[in-house]
Amino acid sequence: MTDPLPLLFACLLSTLSSLTILRVLSRPLAGLLERLCPDKESAAFWRSYAQLMLALAPLLCVLLLDLFVHGGDLVTRLRYGLIASLGGLLVGLWIVGRRLGQFIATAEIRRSAP
């Protein structure tokens, strides 16, 4: 049986990095969504969606990596966990950015239409 401590530390590191990114993006994201969305309920939904995506994507990457990386010392496994977490954050940011980019393009088309 493997030691669950490195996985626990990697998940904690992933959660902390996600919370840090969410804290940085919270206010700009809320402002952007309030301008793009037709009402407050839809803005609240998309904000929750973005926050959930940015929390789950890194954690999923850490858990998937742990399936394939066996052995090694604590520092090596934490290093892999950090890489997976940051990769998951990049994927989550890319997904959210791509989705919001569609809204921005649609809003610009509506504004430019006569």
MDAnalysis code that builds the backbone (N, CA, C; Angstrom):
import MDAnalysis as mda
import numpy as np

u = mda.Universe.empty(342, n_residues=114, atom_resindex=np.repeat(np.arange(114), 3), trajectory=True)
u.add_TopologyAttr("name", ["N", "CA", "C"] * 114)
u.add_TopologyAttr("resid", np.arange(1, 115))
u.add_TopologyAttr("resname", ["MET", "THR", "ASP", "PRO", "LEU", "PRO", "LEU", "LEU", "PHE", "ALA", "CYS", "LEU", "LEU", "SER", "THR", "LEU", "SER", "SER", "LEU", "THR", "ILE", "LEU", "ARG", "VAL", "LEU", "SER", "ARG", "PRO", "LEU", "ALA", "GLY", "LEU", "LEU", "GLU", "ARG", "LEU", "CYS", "PRO", "ASP", "LYS", "GLU", "SER", "ALA", "ALA", "PHE", "TRP", "ARG", "SER", "TYR", "ALA", "GLN", "LEU", "MET", "LEU", "ALA", "LEU", "ALA", "PRO", "LEU", "LEU", "CYS", "VAL", "LEU", "LEU", "LEU", "ASP", "LEU", "PHE", "VAL", "HIS", "GLY", "GLY", "ASP", "LEU", "VAL", "THR", "ARG", "LEU", "ARG", "TYR", "GLY", "LEU", "ILE", "ALA", "SER", "LEU", "GLY", "GLY", "LEU", "LEU", "VAL", "GLY", "LEU", "TRP", "ILE", "VAL", "GLY", "ARG", "ARG", "LEU", "GLY", "GLN", "PHE", "ILE", "ALA", "THR", "ALA", "GLU", "ILE", "ARG", "ARG", "SER", "ALA", "PRO"])
u.atoms.positions = np.array([
    [0.842, -1.177, 0.000],
    [0.000, 0.000, 0.000],
    [0.891, 1.245, 0.000],
    [0.498, 2.231, -0.746],
    [1.302, 3.447, -0.848],
    [0.946, 4.416, 0.265],
    [1.843, 5.326, 0.504],
    [1.655, 6.341, 1.528],
    [0.707, 7.426, 0.996],
    [-0.405, 7.679, 1.668],
    [-1.357, 8.684, 1.181],
    [-0.929, 10.127, 1.481],
    [0.120, 10.297, 2.272],
    [0.542, 11.639, 2.668],
    [0.959, 12.522, 1.488],
    [1.765, 12.029, 0.533],
    [2.104, 12.886, -0.613],
    [0.873, 13.318, -1.426],
    [-0.087, 12.404, -1.596],
    [-1.308, 12.753, -2.329],
    [-2.105, 13.805, -1.569],
    [-2.181, 13.666, -0.279],
    [-2.894, 14.650, 0.543],
    [-2.226, 16.022, 0.442],
    [-0.906, 16.057, 0.527],
    [-0.185, 17.327, 0.398],
    [-0.367, 17.940, -0.990],
    [-0.324, 17.100, -2.016],
    [-0.497, 17.602, -3.385],
    [-1.907, 18.156, -3.587],
    [-2.905, 17.477, -3.044],
    [-4.289, 17.982, -3.138],
    [-4.444, 19.288, -2.377],
    [-3.820, 19.381, -1.229],
    [-3.865, 20.622, -0.451],
    [-3.169, 21.750, -1.202],
    [-2.027, 21.463, -1.800],
    [-1.306, 22.448, -2.598],
    [-2.144, 22.890, -3.794],
    [-2.814, 21.955, -4.431],
    [-3.684, 22.263, -5.563],
    [-4.831, 23.170, -5.130],
    [-5.441, 22.862, -4.018],
    [-6.557, 23.670, -3.510],
    [-6.096, 25.075, -3.147],
    [-4.956, 25.186, -2.509],
    [-4.438, 26.503, -2.142],
    [-4.092, 27.348, -3.365],
    [-3.501, 26.719, -4.381],
    [-3.179, 27.476, -5.596],
    [-4.456, 27.899, -6.312],
    [-5.466, 27.044, -6.336],
    [-6.750, 27.413, -6.948],
    [-7.405, 28.567, -6.207],
    [-7.397, 28.502, -4.893],
    [-8.000, 29.587, -4.105],
    [-7.268, 30.904, -4.314],
    [-5.959, 30.849, -4.466],
    [-5.179, 32.063, -4.728],
    [-5.563, 32.675, -6.068],
    [-5.645, 31.838, -7.094],
    [-6.035, 32.328, -8.424],
    [-7.458, 32.865, -8.390],
    [-8.354, 32.171, -7.724],
    [-9.741, 32.634, -7.642],
    [-9.840, 33.967, -6.911],
    [-9.034, 34.158, -5.912],
    [-9.042, 35.433, -5.186],
    [-8.569, 36.574, -6.086],
    [-7.552, 36.308, -6.871],
    [-7.023, 37.331, -7.792],
    [-8.052, 37.659, -8.877],
    [-8.737, 36.653, -9.385],
    [-9.657, 36.850, -10.503],
    [-11.086, 37.206, -10.100],
    [-11.407, 37.094, -8.844],
    [-12.792, 37.228, -8.406],
    [-13.434, 38.551, -8.808],
    [-12.838, 39.643, -8.463],
    [-13.437, 40.950, -8.755],
    [-13.491, 41.252, -10.255],
    [-12.383, 41.068, -11.006],
    [-12.485, 41.313, -12.453],
    [-13.479, 40.385, -13.151],
    [-13.533, 39.133, -12.726],
    [-14.463, 38.188, -13.327],
    [-15.902, 38.599, -13.052],
    [-16.184, 39.008, -11.838],
    [-17.549, 39.446, -11.498],
    [-17.948, 40.662, -12.331],
    [-17.049, 41.624, -12.469],
    [-17.349, 42.809, -13.275],
    [-17.584, 42.472, -14.732],
    [-16.751, 41.605, -15.276],
    [-16.904, 41.197, -16.673],
    [-18.231, 40.479, -16.890],
    [-18.559, 39.573, -16.004],
    [-19.795, 38.813, -16.163],
    [-21.035, 39.686, -15.995],
    [-20.979, 40.665, -15.111],
    [-22.126, 41.558, -14.953],
    [-22.356, 42.394, -16.208],
    [-21.280, 42.725, -16.924],
    [-21.442, 43.474, -18.179],
    [-21.915, 42.586, -19.317],
    [-21.455, 41.336, -19.352],
    [-21.779, 40.451, -20.466],
    [-23.134, 39.769, -20.342],
    [-23.498, 39.412, -19.131],
    [-24.718, 38.625, -18.929],
    [-25.947, 39.530, -18.870],
    [-27.090, 38.994, -19.322],
    [-28.303, 39.815, -19.351],
    [-28.879, 40.128, -17.973],
    [-28.619, 39.290, -16.974],
    [-29.143, 39.553, -15.632],
    [-28.177, 39.026, -14.572],
    [-28.469, 39.354, -13.324],
    [-27.573, 38.976, -12.221],
    [-27.534, 37.468, -11.986],
    [-28.649, 36.789, -12.222],
    [-28.688, 35.335, -12.015],
    [-27.749, 34.611, -12.975],
    [-27.768, 35.026, -14.237],
    [-26.868, 34.371, -15.196],
    [-25.406, 34.724, -14.899],
    [-25.146, 35.951, -14.459],
    [-23.781, 36.323, -14.082],
    [-23.311, 35.499, -12.886],
    [-24.209, 35.284, -11.926],
    [-23.862, 34.475, -10.754],
    [-23.595, 33.023, -11.155],
    [-24.388, 32.506, -12.094],
    [-24.170, 31.132, -12.565],
    [-22.799, 30.999, -13.216],
    [-22.464, 31.899, -14.143],
    [-21.196, 31.786, -14.855],
    [-19.997, 32.030, -13.942],
    [-20.201, 32.855, -12.931],
    [-19.115, 33.058, -11.953],
    [-18.884, 31.765, -11.166],
    [-19.967, 31.139, -10.738],
    [-19.844, 29.862, -10.018],
    [-19.234, 28.788, -10.909],
    [-19.643, 28.768, -12.174],
    [-19.095, 27.807, -13.137],
    [-17.584, 27.992, -13.268],
    [-17.153, 29.234, -13.431],
    [-15.725, 29.520, -13.588],
    [-14.960, 29.132, -12.328],
    [-15.514, 29.442, -11.179],
    [-14.842, 29.105, -9.928],
    [-14.742, 27.596, -9.745],
    [-15.800, 26.889, -10.075],
    [-15.784, 25.438, -9.958],
    [-14.783, 24.817, -10.925],
    [-14.743, 25.324, -12.142],
    [-13.806, 24.808, -13.143],
    [-12.354, 25.042, -12.698],
    [-12.092, 26.211, -12.130],
    [-10.726, 26.527, -11.705],
    [-10.335, 25.811, -10.418],
    [-11.297, 25.252, -9.713],
    [-10.977, 24.462, -8.528],
    [-10.849, 22.976, -8.869],
    [-11.711, 22.489, -9.766],
    [-11.723, 21.060, -10.062],
    [-10.650, 20.626, -11.054],
    [-10.354, 21.443, -12.045],
    [-9.379, 21.040, -13.067],
    [-7.998, 20.725, -12.465],
    [-7.441, 21.583, -11.609],
    [-6.131, 21.237, -11.027],
    [-6.187, 20.003, -10.126],
    [-7.261, 19.884, -9.366],
    [-7.385, 18.734, -8.475],
    [-7.508, 17.438, -9.268],
    [-8.249, 17.475, -10.352],
    [-8.370, 16.301, -11.206],
    [-7.011, 15.917, -11.804],
    [-6.250, 16.901, -12.233],
    [-4.913, 16.616, -12.782],
    [-3.997, 15.999, -11.735],
    [-4.065, 16.481, -10.512],
    [-3.241, 15.914, -9.429],
    [-3.651, 14.467, -9.162],
    [-4.950, 14.212, -9.110],
    [-5.412, 12.849, -8.843],
    [-5.060, 11.893, -9.985],
    [-5.174, 12.366, -11.223],
    [-4.806, 11.527, -12.368],
    [-3.307, 11.243, -12.390],
    [-2.505, 12.245, -12.097],
    [-1.060, 12.044, -12.081],
    [-0.659, 11.031, -11.012],
    [-1.350, 11.069, -9.884],
    [-1.019, 10.149, -8.802],
    [-1.260, 8.694, -9.194],
    [-2.154, 8.486, -10.148],
    [-2.375, 7.115, -10.626],
    [-1.166, 6.566, -11.371],
    [-0.401, 7.455, -12.008],
    [0.698, 7.028, -12.872],
    [2.075, 7.169, -12.242],
    [2.211, 8.012, -11.228],
    [3.511, 8.224, -10.590],
    [3.539, 7.429, -9.287],
    [4.364, 6.419, -9.279],
    [4.498, 5.587, -8.081],
    [5.932, 5.677, -7.587],
    [6.086, 5.508, -6.315],
    [7.428, 5.540, -5.738],
    [7.957, 6.960, -5.662],
    [9.221, 7.073, -5.409],
    [9.836, 8.385, -5.277],
    [9.649, 8.927, -3.874],
    [10.470, 9.892, -3.550],
    [10.370, 10.484, -2.224],
    [9.282, 11.569, -2.199],
    [9.052, 12.088, -1.023],
    [7.982, 13.068, -0.822],
    [8.189, 14.316, -1.674],
    [9.403, 14.796, -1.750],
    [9.685, 16.023, -2.512],
    [9.423, 15.811, -4.000],
    [9.822, 14.676, -4.526],
    [9.602, 14.386, -5.945],
    [8.108, 14.294, -6.249],
    [7.364, 13.624, -5.421],
    [5.919, 13.499, -5.647],
    [5.212, 14.831, -5.490],
    [5.679, 15.648, -4.546],
    [5.083, 16.990, -4.409],
    [5.419, 17.854, -5.618],
    [6.606, 17.690, -6.159],
    [6.980, 18.429, -7.368],
    [6.061, 18.055, -8.529],
    [5.832, 16.763, -8.703],
    [4.911, 16.318, -9.753],
    [3.489, 16.821, -9.482],
    [3.104, 16.825, -8.215],
    [1.780, 17.335, -7.859],
    [1.642, 18.813, -8.174],
    [2.700, 19.581, -7.932],
    [2.668, 21.009, -8.248],
    [2.589, 21.236, -9.755],
    [3.344, 20.452, -10.506],
    [3.289, 20.557, -11.958],
    [1.879, 20.226, -12.461],
    [1.292, 19.167, -11.930],
    [-0.060, 18.784, -12.338],
    [-1.071, 19.853, -11.941],
    [-0.903, 20.423, -10.763],
    [-1.820, 21.462, -10.300],
    [-1.747, 22.704, -11.178],
    [-0.538, 23.144, -11.473],
    [-0.390, 24.318, -12.333],
    [-0.869, 24.029, -13.754],
    [-0.628, 22.826, -14.231],
    [-1.153, 22.433, -15.539],
    [-2.673, 22.431, -15.538],
    [-3.263, 21.945, -14.468],
    [-4.720, 21.957, -14.350],
    [-5.275, 23.370, -14.290],
    [-4.563, 24.256, -13.596],
    [-4.990, 25.661, -13.563],
    [-4.940, 26.278, -14.956],
    [-3.896, 25.975, -15.692],
    [-3.801, 26.483, -17.065],
    [-4.939, 25.954, -17.930],
    [-5.243, 24.679, -17.791],
    [-6.348, 24.097, -18.552],
    [-7.670, 24.738, -18.137],
    [-7.875, 24.890, -16.838],
    [-9.106, 25.525, -16.354],
    [-9.235, 26.962, -16.831],
    [-8.153, 27.710, -16.765],
    [-8.174, 29.093, -17.255],
    [-8.430, 29.141, -18.754],
    [-7.859, 28.201, -19.485],
    [-8.078, 28.157, -20.927],
    [-9.542, 27.875, -21.249],
    [-10.145, 26.915, -20.533],
    [-11.553, 26.579, -20.765],
    [-12.451, 27.763, -20.439],
    [-12.234, 28.372, -19.293],
    [-13.052, 29.522, -18.893],
    [-12.831, 30.687, -19.854],
    [-11.582, 30.953, -20.213],
    [-11.289, 32.046, -21.140],
    [-11.908, 31.820, -22.507],
    [-11.861, 30.596, -22.966],
    [-12.466, 30.280, -24.262],
    [-13.974, 30.482, -24.229],
    [-14.587, 30.064, -23.149],
    [-16.045, 30.215, -23.012],
    [-16.429, 31.687, -22.905],
    [-15.711, 32.425, -22.083],
    [-16.007, 33.857, -21.943],
    [-15.678, 34.618, -23.215],
    [-14.668, 34.169, -23.942],
    [-14.324, 34.802, -25.206],
    [-15.461, 34.719, -26.211],
    [-16.223, 33.638, -26.172],
    [-17.386, 33.516, -27.052],
    [-18.429, 34.569, -26.715],
    [-18.632, 34.820, -25.428],
    [-19.591, 35.837, -25.008],
    [-19.136, 37.229, -25.426],
    [-17.840, 37.489, -25.284],
    [-17.309, 38.806, -25.632],
    [-17.455, 39.048, -27.128],
    [-17.148, 38.050, -27.945],
    [-17.282, 38.192, -29.388],
    [-18.740, 38.430, -29.761],
    [-19.671, 37.720, -29.140],
    [-21.090, 37.905, -29.416],
    [-21.546, 39.298, -29.001],
    [-21.083, 39.763, -27.853],
    [-21.457, 41.111, -27.384],
    [-20.928, 42.188, -28.327],
    [-19.716, 42.001, -28.840],
    [-19.136, 42.980, -29.768],
    [-19.916, 43.004, -31.089],
    [-20.340, 41.839, -31.555],
    [-21.117, 41.780, -32.789],
    [-22.459, 42.503, -32.607],
    [-23.077, 42.296, -31.461],
    [-24.366, 42.961, -31.186],
    [-24.197, 44.470, -31.114],
    [-23.108, 44.938, -30.522],
    [-22.884, 46.389, -30.414],
    [-22.611, 47.025, -31.771],
    [-21.905, 46.291, -32.647],
    [-21.533, 46.863, -33.930],
    [-22.663, 46.759, -34.960],
    [-23.676, 45.932, -34.686],
    [-24.796, 45.784, -35.621],
    [-25.662, 47.044, -35.582],
    [-26.112, 47.507, -36.741],
    [-26.922, 48.735, -36.781],
    [-28.311, 48.562, -36.240],
])
